[in-house]
Amino acid sequence: MRPEAEATVALLIRHGHTEAIGRRLAGRLPGISLSATGRGQATALAARLAGTPITAVYSSPLERAVETATPFASSHGLAVDRLDSLNEFDFGEWTGRTFEELNGLAPWRRFNTHRSTAPVPGGESALDVQRRVVATLEALRSKHPHEVIALVSHLDVIRTAVLHCAGTSLDLFDRFEISPASITSLSLEPCSWRVLATNDDGHAAPEFLSSDWSFGEGLAQ
């Protein structure tokens, strides 16, 4: 199904692979860059999006997100606009700890079963993350009507946006897989938002964003 003519299409892209994934909660630690696998994913992503009519690229300020955004932004002749509101979840006291350590903590286990209400020691709540992401998407929808924009961010940040669009509780966060360098596409219409695709990590441009589309009267020809 193609988006409505009035819609802004937001491509929410998770950053590529890092050596921290699956090992420790990197959070907002500085200096976490893409691994060799992640750099390959960023290159492949640029090739995949080469024919997609992206008009603006936004990114979390963290290194791994900017490194993922830069190749495809450059291929479109665009700068990467870093937004603090796309930053990783602030995991507070849990930042940098291994998952083996975290799994032994009752507050961490509660966070992963009651995410809508569980506090993060010294950090932000999942609801706060969702609020800042939704506010950012709404602002960008108004700024970029009828356009395709790309936003590079992080696993749990992207999930909160999907859950909002789906009208689903934050407690069900793990119902949606968001793989490294995958694309999750949202149609942001003035009065309603829709999920077009999630966790799309294939090798072709999104089907509904083929390069032969006309933007004179909106997205669809």
Z-matrix of the N, CA and C atoms (Angstrom, degrees):
N
C 1 1.469
C 2 1.526 1 109.55
N 3 1.334 2 116.52 1 133.10
C 4 1.458 3 120.13 2 179.56
C 5 1.522 4 110.63 3 -87.73
N 6 1.345 5 117.44 4 149.64
C 7 1.453 6 120.44 5 178.87
C 8 1.524 7 110.92 6 -64.21
N 9 1.334 8 116.29 7 158.55
C 10 1.448 9 120.92 8 175.39
C 11 1.529 10 110.02 9 -68.56
N 12 1.346 11 116.30 10 158.27
C 13 1.456 12 120.73 11 -174.90
C 14 1.513 13 112.73 12 -61.55
N 15 1.349 14 117.40 13 -31.98
C 16 1.458 15 119.94 14 -176.89
C 17 1.519 16 113.03 15 -79.55
N 18 1.307 17 117.04 16 -8.69
C 19 1.456 18 120.28 17 -169.69
C 20 1.518 19 113.31 18 -76.49
N 21 1.312 20 114.12 19 147.73
C 22 1.461 21 121.80 20 161.96
C 23 1.524 22 105.66 21 -94.78
N 24 1.320 23 117.37 22 136.28
C 25 1.461 24 120.57 23 175.75
C 26 1.519 25 108.29 24 -103.28
N 27 1.317 26 115.61 25 122.38
C 28 1.468 27 121.81 26 178.86
C 29 1.517 28 109.04 27 -106.07
N 30 1.323 29 116.06 28 120.85
C 31 1.458 30 121.84 29 174.76
C 32 1.529 31 107.46 30 -94.85
N 33 1.322 32 116.59 31 106.64
C 34 1.458 33 121.53 32 179.32
C 35 1.519 34 108.00 33 -91.80
N 36 1.315 35 115.82 34 114.75
C 37 1.464 36 121.65 35 -172.57
C 38 1.524 37 109.68 36 -114.39
N 39 1.316 38 115.71 37 123.73
C 40 1.466 39 118.60 38 173.98
C 41 1.524 40 108.94 39 -76.96
N 42 1.317 41 116.80 40 142.12
C 43 1.469 42 120.04 41 177.70
C 44 1.527 43 110.57 42 -59.24
N 45 1.313 44 115.24 43 162.06
C 46 1.454 45 120.89 44 -179.43
C 47 1.524 46 113.15 45 -72.90
N 48 1.309 47 114.14 46 178.79
C 49 1.468 48 121.87 47 -175.12
C 50 1.528 49 112.26 48 -62.85
N 51 1.328 50 115.82 49 141.43
C 52 1.470 51 122.77 50 170.42
C 53 1.525 52 108.15 51 -127.69
N 54 1.305 53 116.28 52 163.93
C 55 1.460 54 120.29 53 179.67
C 56 1.522 55 112.23 54 -69.98
N 57 1.338 56 117.41 55 -14.26
C 58 1.471 57 120.53 56 -179.80
C 59 1.518 58 112.47 57 -81.04
N 60 1.318 59 118.05 58 -21.89
C 61 1.460 60 120.83 59 -175.26
C 62 1.525 61 110.78 60 -60.04
N 63 1.336 62 115.11 61 127.73
C 64 1.454 63 121.46 62 179.72
C 65 1.515 64 114.29 63 81.84
N 66 1.337 65 117.46 64 -5.44
C 67 1.460 66 121.36 65 -177.23
C 68 1.523 67 112.57 66 -112.00
N 69 1.318 68 115.07 67 -48.90
C 70 1.458 69 118.99 68 -179.73
C 71 1.513 70 110.37 69 -146.62
N 72 1.322 71 114.97 70 161.98
C 73 1.453 72 121.54 71 -178.43
C 74 1.528 73 108.06 72 -86.30
N 75 1.317 74 116.02 73 94.77
C 76 1.463 75 120.29 74 -175.02
C 77 1.518 76 111.78 75 -65.78
N 78 1.341 77 116.82 76 -37.53
C 79 1.459 78 119.70 77 -179.84
C 80 1.515 79 111.81 78 53.40
N 81 1.332 80 115.22 79 -130.89
C 82 1.465 81 119.94 80 -178.10
C 83 1.527 82 113.13 81 -99.16
N 84 1.328 83 117.30 82 19.14
C 85 1.460 84 119.42 83 176.88
C 86 1.527 85 110.25 84 -56.96
N 87 1.311 86 118.23 85 134.11
C 88 1.468 87 119.90 86 175.60
C 89 1.523 88 110.52 87 -75.04
N 90 1.315 89 115.74 88 160.15
C 91 1.456 90 120.26 89 173.13
C 92 1.514 91 115.50 90 82.47
N 93 1.324 92 118.31 91 9.36
C 94 1.468 93 120.76 92 176.37
C 95 1.527 94 107.62 93 -91.84
N 96 1.311 95 115.78 94 102.10
C 97 1.465 96 121.03 95 -176.68
C 98 1.521 97 110.91 96 -103.42
N 99 1.317 98 115.95 97 170.43
C 100 1.456 99 120.34 98 177.14
C 101 1.524 100 111.00 99 -64.80
N 102 1.311 101 115.10 100 145.26
C 103 1.464 102 120.97 101 172.06
C 104 1.528 103 108.28 102 -78.94
N 105 1.329 104 116.21 103 178.37
C 106 1.461 105 119.50 104 175.59
C 107 1.522 106 110.32 105 -59.49
N 108 1.324 107 116.09 106 -39.28
C 109 1.467 108 120.17 107 176.39
C 110 1.522 109 110.18 108 -62.10
N 111 1.329 110 116.60 109 -44.11
C 112 1.462 111 120.95 110 -179.72
C 113 1.511 112 112.75 111 -63.53
N 114 1.332 113 116.63 112 -38.92
C 115 1.474 114 119.14 113 178.24
C 116 1.525 115 110.46 114 -65.77
N 117 1.328 116 116.04 115 -37.10
C 118 1.456 117 119.09 116 175.62
C 119 1.519 118 111.49 117 -64.63
N 120 1.333 119 116.34 118 -38.57
C 121 1.464 120 120.00 119 177.73
C 122 1.530 121 111.15 120 -64.43
N 123 1.332 122 116.63 121 -39.43
C 124 1.468 123 120.20 122 179.49
C 125 1.525 124 110.79 123 -64.67
N 126 1.327 125 117.18 124 -39.56
C 127 1.464 126 121.26 125 177.34
C 128 1.523 127 111.11 126 -65.10
N 129 1.339 128 115.97 127 -43.52
C 130 1.464 129 120.72 128 179.16
C 131 1.528 130 111.04 129 -65.38
N 132 1.324 131 115.97 130 -36.57
C 133 1.458 132 120.63 131 179.15
C 134 1.527 133 110.57 132 -63.92
N 135 1.327 134 116.19 133 -41.30
C 136 1.468 135 120.13 134 178.40
C 137 1.525 136 110.65 135 -61.39
N 138 1.323 137 117.09 136 -41.72
C 139 1.464 138 120.30 137 178.56
C 140 1.520 139 110.52 138 -66.24
N 141 1.297 140 115.94 139 -39.86
C 142 1.459 141 120.68 140 -178.65
C 143 1.528 142 111.88 141 -64.80
N 144 1.322 143 116.83 142 -37.85
C 145 1.461 144 121.46 143 -175.98
C 146 1.534 145 113.19 144 -92.39
N 147 1.312 146 116.72 145 5.18
C 148 1.472 147 119.96 146 -174.62
C 149 1.520 148 112.43 147 -57.10
N 150 1.327 149 118.31 148 -35.74
C 151 1.452 150 120.77 149 -178.32
C 152 1.513 151 114.31 150 -96.72
N 153 1.315 152 117.46 151 7.48
C 154 1.465 153 121.31 152 -179.02
C 155 1.530 154 109.31 153 -90.83
N 156 1.314 155 118.71 154 129.30
C 157 1.468 156 121.78 155 -173.16
C 158 1.535 157 113.51 156 -77.85
N 159 1.311 158 115.74 157 65.12
C 160 1.468 159 121.26 158 179.82
C 161 1.526 160 109.28 159 -76.84
N 162 1.331 161 115.87 160 134.33
C 163 1.468 162 120.06 161 -177.72
C 164 1.524 163 113.47 162 -108.83
N 165 1.338 164 117.92 163 -13.61
C 166 1.463 165 120.57 164 179.58
C 167 1.520 166 108.84 165 -157.31
N 168 1.333 167 115.46 166 145.90
C 169 1.464 168 121.37 167 179.74
C 170 1.519 169 108.81 168 -126.21
N 171 1.312 170 115.27 169 125.85
C 172 1.463 171 122.27 170 178.45
C 173 1.524 172 108.47 171 -120.87
N 174 1.334 173 116.01 172 151.51
C 175 1.456 174 119.52 173 -176.84
C 176 1.518 175 111.69 174 -148.12
N 177 1.317 176 114.67 175 150.37
C 178 1.454 177 121.00 176 163.46
C 179 1.524 178 107.87 177 -56.76
N 180 1.328 179 118.49 178 149.39
C 181 1.465 180 119.31 179 -179.59
C 182 1.530 181 114.46 180 -75.33
N 183 1.320 182 118.89 181 -8.26
C 184 1.469 183 120.39 182 -177.61
C 185 1.525 184 111.58 183 -70.78
N 186 1.327 185 115.32 184 148.19
C 187 1.464 186 121.72 185 -172.62
C 188 1.523 187 112.77 186 -52.56
N 189 1.312 188 116.88 187 -46.79
C 190 1.459 189 120.25 188 -173.99
C 191 1.532 190 112.41 189 -64.64
N 192 1.310 191 116.61 190 -30.54
C 193 1.466 192 119.89 191 177.71
C 194 1.528 193 110.81 192 -75.33
N 195 1.322 194 116.46 193 -45.51
C 196 1.470 195 120.30 194 179.90
C 197 1.525 196 110.36 195 -63.11
N 198 1.323 197 117.38 196 -39.21
C 199 1.471 198 120.97 197 178.07
C 200 1.529 199 111.36 198 -63.38
N 201 1.325 200 117.15 199 -33.10
C 202 1.460 201 120.83 200 178.44
C 203 1.524 202 110.86 201 -74.03
N 204 1.333 203 116.26 202 -38.34
C 205 1.465 204 121.03 203 -176.66
C 206 1.526 205 113.21 204 -74.62
N 207 1.321 206 117.15 205 -33.40
C 208 1.470 207 120.67 206 -169.31
C 209 1.536 208 114.52 207 -60.00
N 210 1.339 209 119.83 208 -45.06
C 211 1.475 210 117.59 209 -177.97
C 212 1.523 211 114.03 210 -61.40
N 213 1.331 212 118.00 211 -44.94
C 214 1.467 213 117.14 212 -177.95
C 215 1.529 214 111.92 213 -78.20
N 216 1.327 215 117.68 214 -28.00
C 217 1.464 216 119.26 215 173.78
C 218 1.524 217 109.79 216 -64.37
N 219 1.330 218 116.87 217 -44.73
C 220 1.468 219 121.11 218 179.83
C 221 1.517 220 111.61 219 -61.30
N 222 1.336 221 116.83 220 -39.48
C 223 1.462 222 119.68 221 -178.47
C 224 1.528 223 111.86 222 -67.92
N 225 1.335 224 116.21 223 -19.91
C 226 1.467 225 120.93 224 176.60
C 227 1.532 226 112.22 225 -98.69
N 228 1.322 227 116.09 226 2.16
C 229 1.456 228 119.72 227 -178.93
C 230 1.519 229 112.66 228 70.32
N 231 1.335 230 116.46 229 30.27
C 232 1.466 231 121.28 230 -176.35
C 233 1.523 232 111.00 231 -116.18
N 234 1.327 233 115.66 232 151.30
C 235 1.457 234 121.41 233 171.89
C 236 1.527 235 109.31 234 -85.17
N 237 1.319 236 116.01 235 158.38
C 238 1.459 237 121.42 236 174.72
C 239 1.521 238 108.21 237 -95.45
N 240 1.316 239 116.19 238 115.90
C 241 1.464 240 122.16 239 -179.81
C 242 1.529 241 108.55 240 -92.70
N 243 1.314 242 117.31 241 112.40
C 244 1.468 243 121.53 242 -176.50
C 245 1.529 244 110.11 243 -84.46
N 246 1.334 245 115.08 244 127.19
C 247 1.459 246 121.55 245 -179.69
C 248 1.520 247 110.24 246 -119.61
N 249 1.311 248 116.85 247 124.80
C 250 1.457 249 120.81 248 177.31
C 251 1.529 250 111.37 249 -61.09
N 252 1.325 251 116.39 250 -29.25
C 253 1.462 252 119.85 251 -177.97
C 254 1.530 253 112.96 252 -71.20
N 255 1.337 254 117.52 253 -9.91
C 256 1.464 255 121.21 254 174.05
C 257 1.521 256 112.02 255 -99.72
N 258 1.317 257 115.95 256 7.59
C 259 1.458 258 120.80 257 -178.09
C 260 1.524 259 111.31 258 -63.70
N 261 1.317 260 114.93 259 162.04
C 262 1.459 261 121.50 260 177.35
C 263 1.518 262 110.86 261 -60.55
N 264 1.299 263 116.45 262 155.40
C 265 1.455 264 124.16 263 169.90
C 266 1.534 265 108.12 264 -48.24
N 267 1.325 266 117.54 265 132.54
C 268 1.464 267 120.78 266 174.34
C 269 1.519 268 107.70 267 -82.85
N 270 1.326 269 116.06 268 103.13
C 271 1.458 270 121.19 269 -176.32
C 272 1.534 271 113.67 270 -88.95
N 273 1.320 272 116.95 271 8.53
C 274 1.453 273 120.74 272 172.10
C 275 1.516 274 113.63 273 52.82
N 276 1.331 275 116.49 274 -125.78
C 277 1.464 276 122.91 275 -175.26
C 278 1.522 277 112.90 276 -67.26
N 279 1.318 278 118.16 277 -16.07
C 280 1.458 279 120.84 278 179.83
C 281 1.530 280 112.69 279 -84.16
N 282 1.298 281 117.44 280 -12.83
C 283 1.463 282 121.52 281 -175.62
C 284 1.525 283 111.80 282 -58.04
N 285 1.316 284 116.28 283 129.72
C 286 1.454 285 122.17 284 176.43
C 287 1.513 286 115.08 285 87.06
N 288 1.317 287 118.51 286 -8.79
C 289 1.467 288 120.87 287 -178.00
C 290 1.525 289 110.41 288 -80.62
N 291 1.321 290 115.51 289 150.01
C 292 1.458 291 119.19 290 178.20
C 293 1.526 292 109.49 291 -73.00
N 294 1.325 293 115.70 292 156.72
C 295 1.462 294 118.79 293 178.61
C 296 1.526 295 110.89 294 -68.66
N 297 1.316 296 117.33 295 -26.98
C 298 1.460 297 120.11 296 175.42
C 299 1.531 298 110.34 297 -62.59
N 300 1.327 299 115.80 298 -41.94
C 301 1.464 300 119.73 299 176.62
C 302 1.526 301 111.27 300 -66.44
N 303 1.311 302 115.83 301 -46.44
C 304 1.462 303 120.71 302 -176.40
C 305 1.521 304 112.43 303 -63.11
N 306 1.318 305 117.24 304 -36.65
C 307 1.455 306 120.17 305 -177.47
C 308 1.523 307 112.72 306 -64.92
N 309 1.318 308 116.92 307 -16.45
C 310 1.457 309 120.46 308 176.87
C 311 1.518 310 113.71 309 -88.68
N 312 1.346 311 117.05 310 -0.54
C 313 1.463 312 121.24 311 -176.99
C 314 1.525 313 110.73 312 -101.50
N 315 1.335 314 116.17 313 126.65
C 316 1.466 315 120.53 314 179.33
C 317 1.532 316 112.46 315 -60.94
N 318 1.354 317 119.67 316 -41.28
C 319 1.466 318 118.84 317 178.49
C 320 1.534 319 112.97 318 -61.81
N 321 1.321 320 116.75 319 -35.04
C 322 1.464 321 120.28 320 177.61
C 323 1.526 322 110.64 321 -67.32
N 324 1.329 323 116.68 322 -42.22
C 325 1.465 324 119.84 323 179.01
C 326 1.527 325 110.66 324 -64.43
N 327 1.324 326 116.58 325 -38.56
C 328 1.455 327 119.79 326 177.56
C 329 1.531 328 110.40 327 -65.26
N 330 1.314 329 116.49 328 -39.66
C 331 1.463 330 121.19 329 179.25
C 332 1.516 331 110.96 330 -58.98
N 333 1.313 332 116.79 331 -32.59
C 334 1.454 333 121.12 332 -177.56
C 335 1.525 334 113.90 333 -91.64
N 336 1.323 335 117.09 334 4.84
C 337 1.461 336 121.15 335 173.52
C 338 1.528 337 112.15 336 -122.22
N 339 1.346 338 116.40 337 -27.95
C 340 1.465 339 121.44 338 -179.26
C 341 1.530 340 109.01 339 -130.91
N 342 1.315 341 115.46 340 59.13
C 343 1.456 342 119.87 341 -171.49
C 344 1.528 343 113.35 342 -65.29
N 345 1.311 344 117.86 343 -26.10
C 346 1.457 345 120.35 344 -177.97
C 347 1.523 346 112.82 345 -68.43
N 348 1.324 347 117.35 346 -22.36
C 349 1.476 348 120.53 347 -175.88
C 350 1.527 349 113.94 348 -125.51
N 351 1.321 350 118.42 349 -18.40
C 352 1.463 351 120.29 350 -174.61
C 353 1.520 352 111.65 351 -69.86
N 354 1.336 353 117.54 352 133.08
C 355 1.469 354 120.03 353 178.02
C 356 1.525 355 111.42 354 -78.49
N 357 1.325 356 116.14 355 158.16
C 358 1.462 357 123.30 356 173.80
C 359 1.522 358 106.56 357 -113.22
N 360 1.323 359 118.49 358 114.74
C 361 1.472 360 120.13 359 -176.08
C 362 1.528 361 112.30 360 -55.25
N 363 1.325 362 116.55 361 115.27
C 364 1.456 363 120.78 362 178.82
C 365 1.506 364 114.86 363 74.43
N 366 1.338 365 118.29 364 7.70
C 367 1.455 366 121.43 365 -177.02
C 368 1.513 367 112.05 366 -123.47
N 369 1.321 368 115.56 367 -157.47
C 370 1.458 369 120.46 368 -179.95
C 371 1.517 370 110.52 369 -109.35
N 372 1.318 371 116.52 370 157.42
C 373 1.452 372 120.92 371 179.40
C 374 1.522 373 110.39 372 -82.17
N 375 1.337 374 115.14 373 160.82
C 376 1.457 375 119.70 374 177.04
C 377 1.521 376 110.90 375 -62.64
N 378 1.325 377 116.62 376 -34.34
C 379 1.462 378 119.98 377 178.43
C 380 1.524 379 110.64 378 -66.18
N 381 1.339 380 117.66 379 -38.22
C 382 1.465 381 120.53 380 177.00
C 383 1.529 382 110.73 381 -63.42
N 384 1.336 383 116.46 382 -40.07
C 385 1.465 384 120.12 383 177.86
C 386 1.524 385 109.83 384 -62.17
N 387 1.322 386 116.22 385 -47.29
C 388 1.455 387 119.95 386 -179.53
C 389 1.524 388 111.66 387 -60.44
N 390 1.322 389 116.82 388 -41.23
C 391 1.465 390 120.08 389 -179.76
C 392 1.519 391 111.66 390 -62.08
N 393 1.348 392 117.53 391 -43.05
C 394 1.467 393 118.45 392 -177.49
C 395 1.519 394 111.48 393 -71.73
N 396 1.324 395 117.09 394 -33.27
C 397 1.456 396 119.66 395 179.25
C 398 1.525 397 110.85 396 -71.30
N 399 1.316 398 116.78 397 -44.05
C 400 1.464 399 120.48 398 179.27
C 401 1.531 400 110.12 399 -63.51
N 402 1.316 401 117.31 400 -41.34
C 403 1.471 402 120.56 401 177.95
C 404 1.523 403 110.70 402 -62.63
N 405 1.321 404 117.42 403 -39.19
C 406 1.470 405 121.29 404 178.16
C 407 1.520 406 111.12 405 -64.79
N 408 1.320 407 116.73 406 -45.27
C 409 1.466 408 120.27 407 179.38
C 410 1.522 409 111.31 408 -62.82
N 411 1.315 410 117.23 409 -40.32
C 412 1.454 411 119.98 410 179.20
C 413 1.527 412 110.81 411 -64.83
N 414 1.338 413 117.31 412 -42.16
C 415 1.464 414 120.69 413 178.61
C 416 1.530 415 110.87 414 -63.67
N 417 1.326 416 116.77 415 -41.26
C 418 1.460 417 120.02 416 -179.91
C 419 1.527 418 111.75 417 -72.10
N 420 1.335 419 116.72 418 -31.44
C 421 1.465 420 119.15 419 174.84
C 422 1.529 421 110.67 420 -60.48
N 423 1.321 422 115.48 421 -42.70
C 424 1.461 423 119.63 422 179.16
C 425 1.527 424 111.90 423 -68.74
N 426 1.324 425 116.05 424 -34.06
C 427 1.469 426 120.93 425 -178.53
C 428 1.522 427 112.11 426 -75.54
N 429 1.325 428 117.36 427 -30.19
C 430 1.469 429 122.16 428 -173.46
C 431 1.527 430 111.76 429 -126.05
N 432 1.321 431 118.55 430 61.87
C 433 1.474 432 118.81 431 177.97
C 434 1.524 433 110.71 432 -65.52
N 435 1.333 434 116.32 433 141.97
C 436 1.478 435 123.47 434 175.89
C 437 1.532 436 112.31 435 64.99
N 438 1.313 437 118.73 436 17.24
C 439 1.469 438 120.81 437 -176.34
C 440 1.522 439 111.43 438 -116.35
N 441 1.325 440 114.63 439 165.41
C 442 1.461 441 122.13 440 172.18
C 443 1.517 442 107.54 441 -106.68
N 444 1.313 443 116.69 442 124.12
C 445 1.461 444 121.45 443 179.65
C 446 1.519 445 109.18 444 -123.80
N 447 1.312 446 116.30 445 151.21
C 448 1.462 447 121.64 446 179.57
C 449 1.518 448 109.60 447 -115.88
N 450 1.331 449 116.20 448 135.76
C 451 1.456 450 122.13 449 179.52
C 452 1.523 451 108.46 450 -129.47
N 453 1.322 452 117.28 451 118.60
C 454 1.462 453 121.18 452 -179.47
C 455 1.523 454 108.72 453 -99.41
N 456 1.319 455 115.24 454 122.69
C 457 1.462 456 118.96 455 -175.80
C 458 1.525 457 109.76 456 -145.45
N 459 1.318 458 117.10 457 -142.61
C 460 1.457 459 122.58 458 -168.20
C 461 1.524 460 111.39 459 -130.31
N 462 1.318 461 115.36 460 161.58
C 463 1.465 462 123.02 461 -174.23
C 464 1.525 463 113.37 462 -46.86
N 465 1.333 464 116.82 463 -63.20
C 466 1.457 465 119.71 464 -173.68
C 467 1.515 466 112.46 465 -71.87
N 468 1.311 467 117.74 466 -26.67
C 469 1.461 468 121.15 467 176.46
C 470 1.526 469 109.46 468 -65.88
N 471 1.327 470 116.70 469 -46.86
C 472 1.460 471 120.91 470 179.74
C 473 1.524 472 110.56 471 -65.37
N 474 1.315 473 116.26 472 -39.84
C 475 1.470 474 119.29 473 179.25
C 476 1.529 475 111.96 474 -58.46
N 477 1.321 476 117.73 475 -40.18
C 478 1.462 477 119.18 476 -178.74
C 479 1.523 478 111.22 477 -62.42
N 480 1.337 479 116.82 478 -36.02
C 481 1.462 480 120.14 479 177.89
C 482 1.523 481 111.10 480 -67.35
N 483 1.320 482 117.01 481 -42.01
C 484 1.460 483 121.36 482 178.74
C 485 1.524 484 110.49 483 -63.49
N 486 1.328 485 116.42 484 -44.19
C 487 1.461 486 120.33 485 179.86
C 488 1.526 487 111.38 486 -62.69
N 489 1.334 488 116.17 487 -37.51
C 490 1.460 489 119.62 488 176.68
C 491 1.529 490 110.44 489 -62.72
N 492 1.330 491 116.67 490 -48.17
C 493 1.458 492 120.38 491 -179.52
C 494 1.525 493 112.14 492 -62.40
N 495 1.318 494 115.45 493 -35.86
C 496 1.464 495 120.44 494 -177.88
C 497 1.530 496 112.61 495 -83.06
N 498 1.326 497 117.14 496 -6.23
C 499 1.457 498 120.40 497 -177.67
C 500 1.508 499 112.37 498 64.34
N 501 1.334 500 115.51 499 36.65
C 502 1.461 501 122.36 500 -173.24
C 503 1.520 502 110.79 501 -113.34
N 504 1.319 503 116.65 502 146.86
C 505 1.458 504 121.93 503 -178.90
C 506 1.525 505 111.61 504 -63.05
N 507 1.310 506 116.18 505 145.00
C 508 1.466 507 121.29 506 174.05
C 509 1.529 508 111.64 507 -61.46
N 510 1.315 509 117.72 508 -21.62
C 511 1.463 510 120.96 509 178.63
C 512 1.527 511 111.65 510 -65.58
N 513 1.325 512 116.68 511 -18.99
C 514 1.465 513 121.20 512 -178.13
C 515 1.524 514 111.48 513 -100.48
N 516 1.330 515 116.49 514 27.60
C 517 1.462 516 122.57 515 -175.98
C 518 1.509 517 113.33 516 -54.21
N 519 1.333 518 117.54 517 -34.71
C 520 1.461 519 119.67 518 -174.15
C 521 1.518 520 113.20 519 -83.67
N 522 1.347 521 117.57 520 6.51
C 523 1.464 522 120.25 521 173.72
C 524 1.524 523 111.21 522 -74.81
N 525 1.335 524 117.28 523 -14.98
C 526 1.461 525 121.83 524 -178.04
C 527 1.527 526 109.73 525 -117.15
N 528 1.322 527 116.04 526 121.68
C 529 1.460 528 121.11 527 174.90
C 530 1.523 529 108.57 528 -88.43
N 531 1.329 530 116.03 529 134.64
C 532 1.466 531 121.82 530 176.98
C 533 1.531 532 106.68 531 -130.31
N 534 1.320 533 116.88 532 97.87
C 535 1.457 534 121.64 533 -174.35
C 536 1.526 535 111.69 534 -80.25
N 537 1.335 536 117.77 535 158.53
C 538 1.466 537 120.17 536 175.21
C 539 1.528 538 111.55 537 -55.84
N 540 1.330 539 115.65 538 134.70
C 541 1.472 540 124.31 539 178.33
C 542 1.525 541 113.43 540 66.00
N 543 1.324 542 117.82 541 15.93
C 544 1.464 543 120.59 542 177.08
C 545 1.522 544 110.58 543 -85.54
N 546 1.333 545 115.57 544 160.32
C 547 1.461 546 122.55 545 179.98
C 548 1.526 547 109.48 546 -113.40
N 549 1.313 548 116.07 547 127.59
C 550 1.458 549 122.46 548 172.13
C 551 1.516 550 107.02 549 -114.69
N 552 1.325 551 116.99 550 122.70
C 553 1.467 552 121.52 551 -171.06
C 554 1.526 553 110.80 552 -108.01
N 555 1.327 554 115.69 553 128.62
C 556 1.454 555 121.99 554 178.49
C 557 1.523 556 109.63 555 -120.39
N 558 1.313 557 115.74 556 139.23
C 559 1.458 558 121.89 557 171.96
C 560 1.522 559 107.48 558 -97.97
N 561 1.327 560 116.04 559 115.50
C 562 1.457 561 121.57 560 -176.78
C 563 1.530 562 108.77 561 -104.03
N 564 1.295 563 115.67 562 94.99
C 565 1.449 564 121.35 563 179.74
C 566 1.530 565 109.15 564 -93.08
N 567 1.313 566 118.26 565 160.48
C 568 1.463 567 120.21 566 -177.25
C 569 1.525 568 114.29 567 -55.80
N 570 1.329 569 117.22 568 -36.40
C 571 1.468 570 119.73 569 -175.64
C 572 1.521 571 114.04 570 -113.61
N 573 1.297 572 118.15 571 -6.08
C 574 1.466 573 120.04 572 179.61
C 575 1.524 574 110.12 573 -159.40
N 576 1.315 575 115.87 574 151.58
C 577 1.455 576 121.82 575 177.24
C 578 1.521 577 108.30 576 -116.94
N 579 1.335 578 115.52 577 146.98
C 580 1.457 579 120.10 578 179.97
C 581 1.524 580 110.28 579 -134.92
N 582 1.334 581 115.16 580 147.97
C 583 1.456 582 121.75 581 174.02
C 584 1.516 583 107.82 582 -88.11
N 585 1.324 584 116.50 583 119.88
C 586 1.463 585 121.49 584 178.85
C 587 1.525 586 111.97 585 -91.08
N 588 1.329 587 116.51 586 -37.96
C 589 1.462 588 121.06 587 -179.81
C 590 1.516 589 108.53 588 -163.23
N 591 1.325 590 116.48 589 148.72
C 592 1.458 591 120.59 590 175.85
C 593 1.528 592 109.85 591 -128.41
N 594 1.329 593 114.97 592 149.19
C 595 1.465 594 122.03 593 173.45
C 596 1.524 595 113.07 594 51.18
N 597 1.315 596 115.93 595 42.58
C 598 1.463 597 121.35 596 -179.03
C 599 1.523 598 108.83 597 -84.23
N 600 1.320 599 116.17 598 102.49
C 601 1.470 600 119.26 599 -178.19
C 602 1.528 601 111.26 600 -118.11
N 603 1.341 602 116.14 601 30.28
C 604 1.461 603 121.55 602 179.40
C 605 1.510 604 112.17 603 -74.99
N 606 1.299 605 115.47 604 -168.73
C 607 1.467 606 120.91 605 -173.43
C 608 1.523 607 113.95 606 -110.75
N 609 1.331 608 116.61 607 5.56
C 610 1.465 609 119.92 608 178.31
C 611 1.516 610 109.32 609 -118.74
N 612 1.326 611 116.37 610 157.70
C 613 1.464 612 119.77 611 175.67
C 614 1.519 613 108.86 612 -62.53
N 615 1.333 614 118.29 613 149.97
C 616 1.465 615 120.36 614 177.73
C 617 1.522 616 110.77 615 -50.71
N 618 1.328 617 116.30 616 132.53
C 619 1.464 618 121.95 617 -171.96
C 620 1.523 619 112.73 618 -56.95
N 621 1.343 620 116.86 619 -36.41
C 622 1.459 621 119.78 620 -175.91
C 623 1.522 622 112.41 621 -83.34
N 624 1.342 623 117.47 622 4.14
C 625 1.457 624 121.20 623 179.26
C 626 1.520 625 111.26 624 -123.57
N 627 1.309 626 117.30 625 40.47
C 628 1.462 627 120.31 626 179.76
C 629 1.519 628 110.31 627 -65.25
N 630 1.307 629 115.99 628 152.56
C 631 1.461 630 121.34 629 -172.21
C 632 1.527 631 113.46 630 -70.34
N 633 1.353 632 118.24 631 -9.90
C 634 1.448 633 119.25 632 -178.15
C 635 1.522 634 112.69 633 -89.68
N 636 1.308 635 116.92 634 8.73
C 637 1.456 636 119.40 635 179.37
C 638 1.526 637 110.83 636 -76.26
N 639 1.323 638 115.11 637 150.32
C 640 1.462 639 121.26 638 176.48
C 641 1.512 640 109.93 639 -101.41
N 642 1.336 641 116.45 640 138.15
C 643 1.450 642 121.17 641 179.14
C 644 1.525 643 111.49 642 -104.57
N 645 1.321 644 116.79 643 5.34
C 646 1.461 645 118.26 644 -178.06
C 647 1.517 646 112.64 645 -63.50
N 648 1.350 647 116.36 646 -39.66
C 649 1.457 648 120.60 647 179.93
C 650 1.509 649 111.36 648 -116.78
N 651 1.326 650 116.94 649 23.38
C 652 1.458 651 119.41 650 -178.27
C 653 1.513 652 109.27 651 120.88
N 654 1.346 653 116.76 652 -162.31
C 655 1.442 654 120.66 653 -175.03
C 656 1.526 655 112.88 654 -77.46
N 657 1.329 656 117.34 655 -44.65
C 658 1.461 657 119.53 656 -172.50
C 659 1.521 658 111.54 657 -88.35
N 660 1.338 659 116.34 658 149.90
C 661 1.466 660 120.49 659 175.90
C 662 1.528 661 109.52 660 -76.06
